[in-house]
Amino acid sequence: MRRYLTALLLLALPAAAEEIRIELSRGKAAASVDAPGARLTQGGRPIELPGSRHTLLARAGALLVDGRTLSGGEPLIVYPGEGRLRVDQRPLPGRLEVWADARGLLLVNALDLEDYVAAVVASEVPKDWPEAALEAQAVAVRTFAVAQKIAQGPAARAHLGSSVLDQVYAGAAHPASGALSAAHATAGEVLTYGAAPIAAYFSASCGGRSETGEDAFNLAAGTTPYLVSEEDDADAGRAWVVRKTLAQISAALRKAGRVLAPVTSVRVSARTGSGRARTLLVDTPSGERSLAAVELRQILGYDALPSLLFAVTVEGSEAVFRGRGNGHGVGLCQWGARARARRGESYRQILAHYYPGSEVRRMY
């Protein structure tokens, strides 16, 4: 009940109050900040430093700025001045918050939600894609961010990361980009199911058939009724072939601590309803081992094995993966959205296809 009350409160928030907090990096020993005219504070107290370029260091759990050790506990906050902030040459909207501990620096970018939406759309899809595809992506991005903000709670240092594990956030969107226009055109709109924003997952290409949220993320049945498996004639998905030597697979599984003996064969032993590999059987001289297909993809690398919609055969000393699609295949399919937009579908029609049963609502 608390989650739904929080969702309803967020849906009533004014635009100026809607901020999102993104973890840029965690554990780095050093970072650089370019901040012309910026204001630096800690615990509400101003930090006076000459110049506009500053070096951040984590040393023995303490935060150093330009060689000066700051007191512990409170983060350093960098408010932008006349120019945009840059962190390690990456332009950022909003402000920067910095903590240090024994593991290194924690860098968080706190910014307006609409600036974030535009930046993620610009990071996720090409700028020259059709307007409706960019707008559908903007609504999905905003929805995912709001749902994560609710889940993490108002006291969280960060609501999302900046990598493909959440949503790719490379930095500020160019003012003239289609991504910025898409964010403005759909400002405040989120997808809901009942009172709450949905888990608006998306991937590059579903390969002709989408995946359910339950199968992709091991969720309880019925928790994401709007993430279904169905044919998608707008995205057949490009076929791909990946060859990995059995020695490479053996080394990767050994390093991950999953299978220590040399791998002699790999085959799919079970599939999801969409046809994606669910489990694999790995043969070794010491016996047969079962392995979740998603785990093998994580171990080999998401780029190395584009999706789980594959068949695998052993040819000589190689495992040959032949598949389609790119990503987990859940929710909005980016290449499918592009094709639908080119057919003339609106962004609302695209969203209705990929998140059936959900509703577009204006949050502010």
C-alpha positions as CSV (number, residue, x, y, z in Angstrom):
1,M,0.0,0.0,0.0
2,R,2.8,2.4,0.8
3,R,4.3,1.9,-2.7
4,Y,1.0,2.9,-4.3
5,L,0.5,6.0,-2.0
6,T,4.1,7.1,-3.0
7,A,3.2,6.6,-6.6
8,L,0.1,8.7,-6.3
9,L,2.1,11.5,-4.6
10,L,4.7,11.5,-7.3
11,L,2.0,11.7,-10.0
12,A,0.8,14.9,-8.3
13,L,4.2,16.6,-8.0
14,P,4.9,19.8,-9.9
15,A,7.6,19.7,-12.6
16,A,10.0,21.9,-10.6
17,A,10.0,19.3,-7.8
18,E,10.9,16.3,-9.9
19,E,14.6,15.5,-9.6
20,I,16.5,12.2,-10.2
21,R,19.8,11.1,-8.8
22,I,22.2,9.1,-11.0
23,E,25.3,7.2,-9.8
24,L,28.0,8.1,-12.3
25,S,30.7,5.9,-10.8
26,R,31.7,4.1,-7.6
27,G,35.1,3.0,-6.5
28,K,37.3,5.2,-8.6
29,A,40.4,6.7,-6.9
30,A,40.3,10.0,-8.7
31,A,38.2,12.2,-10.9
32,S,38.4,15.7,-12.5
33,V,35.7,18.4,-12.5
34,D,35.5,21.4,-14.8
35,A,33.1,23.9,-13.3
36,P,33.4,27.5,-14.5
37,G,31.8,29.8,-11.9
38,A,30.6,26.8,-9.8
39,R,29.7,27.0,-6.1
40,L,31.2,24.3,-3.9
41,T,29.8,23.5,-0.5
42,Q,29.9,20.8,2.2
43,G,27.3,20.6,4.9
44,G,25.9,23.9,3.8
45,R,29.3,25.6,4.2
46,P,31.1,27.2,1.2
47,I,34.4,25.7,0.0
48,E,36.6,28.4,-1.4
49,L,39.0,27.0,-4.1
50,P,40.8,29.0,-6.9
51,G,40.2,28.2,-10.5
52,S,37.5,26.2,-12.3
53,R,39.2,22.8,-12.7
54,H,39.4,20.6,-9.6
55,T,40.9,17.2,-8.9
56,L,39.0,14.8,-6.6
57,L,40.8,12.0,-4.8
58,A,39.8,9.3,-2.3
59,R,42.6,8.5,0.0
60,A,42.2,6.2,3.1
61,G,38.5,6.9,3.1
62,A,38.9,10.7,3.0
63,L,37.9,13.1,0.2
64,L,40.6,15.4,-1.1
65,V,39.8,18.3,-3.4
66,D,42.9,19.9,-5.1
67,G,45.0,18.3,-2.3
68,R,42.9,19.7,0.5
69,T,41.3,17.1,2.8
70,L,37.7,17.8,3.6
71,S,36.0,16.8,6.8
72,G,34.2,13.4,6.8
73,G,30.5,12.6,6.7
74,E,28.9,15.2,4.4
75,P,29.3,15.1,0.6
76,L,31.0,17.7,-1.4
77,I,28.3,19.4,-3.6
78,V,29.2,21.2,-6.8
79,Y,26.5,23.6,-8.1
80,P,27.0,24.8,-11.7
81,G,27.8,28.3,-12.5
82,E,27.7,30.1,-15.9
83,G,29.0,26.9,-17.6
84,R,27.9,23.3,-17.6
85,L,29.7,20.9,-15.3
86,R,32.1,18.4,-16.8
87,V,33.2,15.3,-14.9
88,D,36.1,13.5,-16.5
89,Q,35.2,15.5,-19.7
90,R,31.6,14.3,-19.6
91,P,29.1,17.3,-19.7
92,L,26.4,17.0,-17.1
93,P,23.2,18.9,-16.3
94,G,22.4,19.7,-12.7
95,R,24.8,19.4,-9.8
96,L,27.4,16.9,-8.7
97,E,27.6,15.2,-5.2
98,V,30.7,13.5,-4.1
99,W,31.4,11.0,-1.3
100,A,34.6,9.1,-0.4
101,D,35.1,5.9,1.6
102,A,37.6,3.1,1.8
103,R,36.5,1.8,-1.6
104,G,37.0,5.1,-3.4
105,L,34.8,7.9,-4.8
106,L,31.1,7.9,-5.2
107,L,29.9,10.4,-7.8
108,V,26.2,11.2,-8.1
109,N,24.6,13.6,-10.6
110,A,21.4,15.2,-9.3
111,L,19.4,16.7,-12.1
112,D,16.0,17.6,-13.4
113,L,14.1,14.5,-14.6
114,E,13.4,15.9,-18.0
115,D,17.0,16.7,-18.6
116,Y,17.8,13.1,-17.6
117,V,15.1,11.7,-20.0
118,A,16.5,13.7,-22.9
119,A,20.1,12.5,-22.1
120,V,19.1,8.9,-21.9
121,V,17.1,9.0,-25.2
122,A,20.2,10.6,-26.8
123,S,22.4,7.8,-25.3
124,E,20.1,4.9,-26.2
125,V,19.0,5.6,-29.8
126,P,20.3,7.4,-32.9
127,K,19.3,11.1,-33.1
128,D,17.8,10.8,-36.6
129,W,15.2,8.1,-35.8
130,P,11.5,9.0,-36.4
131,E,9.9,11.4,-34.0
132,A,7.3,8.9,-32.7
133,A,10.1,6.3,-31.8
134,L,12.0,8.9,-29.9
135,E,8.9,10.0,-28.0
136,A,8.0,6.4,-27.1
137,Q,11.5,5.9,-25.8
138,A,11.2,9.1,-23.8
139,V,8.1,7.9,-22.0
140,A,9.6,4.5,-21.3
141,V,12.8,6.1,-19.9
142,R,10.8,8.5,-17.7
143,T,8.6,5.7,-16.4
144,F,11.5,3.4,-15.6
145,A,13.2,6.3,-13.7
146,V,10.2,7.2,-11.7
147,A,9.5,3.6,-10.8
148,Q,13.2,3.2,-9.6
149,K,12.9,6.5,-7.6
150,I,9.9,5.1,-5.8
151,A,11.6,1.8,-5.2
152,Q,14.8,3.4,-3.8
153,G,13.1,5.9,-1.7
154,P,13.6,9.6,-1.1
155,A,16.7,9.2,1.1
156,A,18.7,7.2,-1.4
157,R,22.0,8.6,-2.5
158,A,21.2,7.5,-6.0
159,H,18.1,6.1,-7.8
160,L,19.8,4.6,-10.8
161,G,23.2,3.8,-12.3
162,S,24.3,5.2,-15.6
163,S,25.1,1.9,-17.5
164,V,23.2,-0.6,-19.6
165,L,22.3,-2.4,-16.3
166,D,19.8,0.5,-15.7
167,Q,19.5,3.0,-18.6
168,V,22.5,4.3,-20.5
169,Y,23.2,7.9,-19.4
170,A,26.2,9.3,-21.2
171,G,25.7,13.0,-20.2
172,A,23.8,16.1,-21.4
173,A,21.7,15.8,-24.6
174,H,22.7,18.3,-27.3
175,P,20.2,21.2,-27.4
176,A,19.3,20.6,-31.0
177,S,18.8,16.8,-30.7
178,G,15.6,15.0,-31.5
179,A,16.0,13.5,-28.0
180,L,15.4,16.9,-26.4
181,S,12.4,17.5,-28.5
182,A,11.0,14.1,-27.6
183,A,11.4,14.8,-23.9
184,H,9.7,18.2,-24.2
185,A,6.8,16.7,-26.3
186,T,6.0,14.1,-23.7
187,A,7.0,16.0,-20.6
188,G,5.6,14.5,-17.4
189,E,4.1,11.4,-19.1
190,V,4.5,8.0,-17.5
191,L,3.1,4.6,-18.1
192,T,1.0,3.2,-15.3
193,Y,-0.8,0.0,-14.4
194,G,-3.3,0.7,-11.7
195,A,-1.9,3.5,-9.6
196,A,1.8,2.8,-10.0
197,P,4.3,3.5,-12.8
198,I,5.2,0.2,-14.5
199,A,8.6,-1.4,-14.9
200,A,9.1,-0.1,-18.4
201,Y,12.0,-2.3,-19.5
202,F,13.2,-2.0,-23.1
203,S,15.9,-3.6,-25.3
204,A,17.5,-3.0,-28.7
205,S,15.9,-5.8,-30.6
206,C,13.4,-8.6,-29.6
207,G,14.3,-10.7,-32.6
208,G,10.8,-11.2,-33.8
209,R,9.2,-12.2,-30.4
210,S,9.3,-10.4,-27.1
211,E,9.9,-12.0,-23.7
212,T,7.9,-11.9,-20.6
213,G,9.1,-10.1,-17.5
214,E,8.7,-13.3,-15.5
215,D,10.9,-15.3,-17.7
216,A,13.6,-12.7,-18.2
217,F,14.0,-11.6,-14.7
218,N,12.7,-14.5,-12.7
219,L,9.7,-12.5,-11.4
220,A,6.7,-14.0,-9.6
221,A,3.8,-14.9,-12.0
222,G,1.4,-12.0,-12.6
223,T,3.6,-9.3,-11.2
224,T,4.2,-7.6,-14.6
225,P,1.1,-8.4,-16.7
226,Y,2.0,-5.7,-19.2
227,L,5.3,-7.4,-20.1
228,V,4.1,-10.2,-22.4
229,S,5.6,-12.5,-25.0
230,E,4.2,-12.0,-28.5
231,E,5.2,-11.9,-32.1
232,D,6.6,-8.6,-33.4
233,D,6.4,-8.3,-37.1
234,A,8.1,-4.9,-36.9
235,D,11.4,-6.4,-35.7
236,A,12.5,-9.7,-37.2
237,G,16.0,-9.0,-35.8
238,R,19.2,-9.4,-37.6
239,A,20.7,-12.9,-37.5
240,W,24.0,-13.2,-35.8
241,V,26.7,-15.9,-35.3
242,V,29.1,-16.0,-32.4
243,R,31.9,-18.5,-32.2
244,K,33.6,-19.2,-28.9
245,T,36.3,-21.9,-28.4
246,L,35.5,-24.4,-25.7
247,A,38.8,-23.3,-24.2
248,Q,37.5,-19.7,-24.0
249,I,34.2,-20.8,-22.4
250,S,36.1,-23.1,-20.0
251,A,38.4,-20.2,-18.9
252,A,35.4,-17.8,-18.4
253,L,33.4,-20.3,-16.3
254,R,36.5,-21.2,-14.3
255,K,37.2,-17.5,-13.6
256,A,33.6,-17.0,-12.4
257,G,33.9,-20.0,-10.2
258,R,31.0,-21.8,-11.9
259,V,32.5,-24.8,-13.7
260,L,36.1,-25.7,-12.9
261,A,36.6,-28.6,-15.2
262,P,37.3,-28.1,-19.0
263,V,34.1,-27.8,-21.0
264,T,33.8,-30.4,-23.8
265,S,30.2,-29.5,-25.0
266,V,27.4,-27.0,-24.6
267,R,23.7,-27.5,-25.5
268,V,20.3,-25.9,-24.7
269,S,18.3,-28.1,-22.3
270,A,15.2,-25.8,-21.7
271,R,13.7,-22.8,-23.4
272,T,11.2,-20.1,-22.3
273,G,7.8,-19.6,-23.9
274,S,9.4,-17.1,-26.4
275,G,12.0,-19.7,-27.5
276,R,14.9,-18.2,-25.6
277,A,17.4,-20.4,-24.0
278,R,16.6,-20.9,-20.3
279,T,19.1,-23.5,-19.2
280,L,22.2,-25.1,-20.7
281,L,23.9,-28.4,-20.1
282,V,27.7,-28.2,-20.0
283,D,29.6,-31.4,-20.4
284,T,33.0,-31.8,-18.7
285,P,35.3,-34.8,-18.1
286,S,34.0,-34.9,-14.5
287,G,30.3,-34.9,-15.5
288,E,27.4,-32.8,-16.7
289,R,26.6,-29.4,-15.3
290,S,23.4,-27.3,-15.6
291,L,23.8,-23.6,-16.1
292,A,21.3,-20.8,-16.5
293,A,21.6,-19.4,-20.0
294,V,21.4,-15.8,-18.6
295,E,24.4,-16.6,-16.4
296,L,26.5,-17.7,-19.3
297,R,25.6,-14.5,-21.1
298,Q,26.6,-12.4,-18.1
299,I,29.9,-14.4,-17.8
300,L,30.8,-14.2,-21.5
301,G,29.6,-10.6,-21.7
302,Y,26.4,-9.0,-23.0
303,D,28.2,-7.7,-26.1
304,A,29.8,-11.1,-26.8
305,L,26.5,-12.9,-26.7
306,P,23.8,-10.4,-27.9
307,S,20.7,-12.3,-26.7
308,L,19.3,-15.6,-25.5
309,L,17.3,-16.2,-28.6
310,F,19.9,-18.7,-30.0
311,A,20.7,-22.3,-30.8
312,V,24.2,-23.6,-30.0
313,T,26.2,-26.4,-31.6
314,V,29.7,-27.7,-31.1
315,E,31.8,-27.7,-34.2
316,G,35.2,-29.1,-33.6
317,S,36.8,-27.1,-30.8
318,E,34.2,-24.3,-31.0
319,A,30.7,-23.6,-29.6
320,V,28.8,-21.8,-32.4
321,F,25.8,-19.7,-31.2
322,R,23.4,-18.7,-34.0
323,G,20.7,-16.3,-32.9
324,R,18.6,-13.1,-33.4
325,G,17.9,-10.0,-31.5
326,N,19.9,-7.9,-29.1
327,G,19.1,-7.6,-25.4
328,H,16.6,-9.3,-23.1
329,G,13.7,-8.7,-25.4
330,V,11.3,-7.4,-22.7
331,G,9.0,-4.4,-23.2
332,L,9.7,-1.8,-25.9
333,C,11.8,-3.0,-28.8
334,Q,13.8,-0.1,-30.0
335,W,14.2,-1.3,-33.6
336,G,10.6,-2.4,-33.6
337,A,9.5,1.0,-32.4
338,R,11.5,2.6,-35.2
339,A,9.8,0.4,-37.8
340,R,6.4,1.2,-36.4
341,A,7.0,4.9,-36.4
342,R,8.1,4.6,-40.0
343,R,4.7,2.9,-40.7
344,G,3.0,5.9,-39.3
345,E,2.1,4.8,-35.8
346,S,2.1,7.4,-33.0
347,Y,4.2,7.1,-29.9
348,R,1.0,6.1,-27.9
349,Q,0.2,3.4,-30.4
350,I,3.8,2.1,-30.1
351,L,3.6,2.1,-26.3
352,A,0.2,0.3,-26.3
353,H,1.7,-2.5,-28.4
354,Y,4.8,-3.0,-26.2
355,Y,3.2,-2.5,-22.8
356,P,-0.4,-3.9,-23.3
357,G,-2.9,-2.9,-20.6
358,S,-0.8,0.1,-19.4
359,E,-2.0,3.7,-19.6
360,V,-0.1,6.9,-20.4
361,R,-0.7,9.4,-17.6
362,R,0.7,12.8,-17.1
363,M,2.6,13.0,-13.9
364,Y,2.7,16.8,-13.9
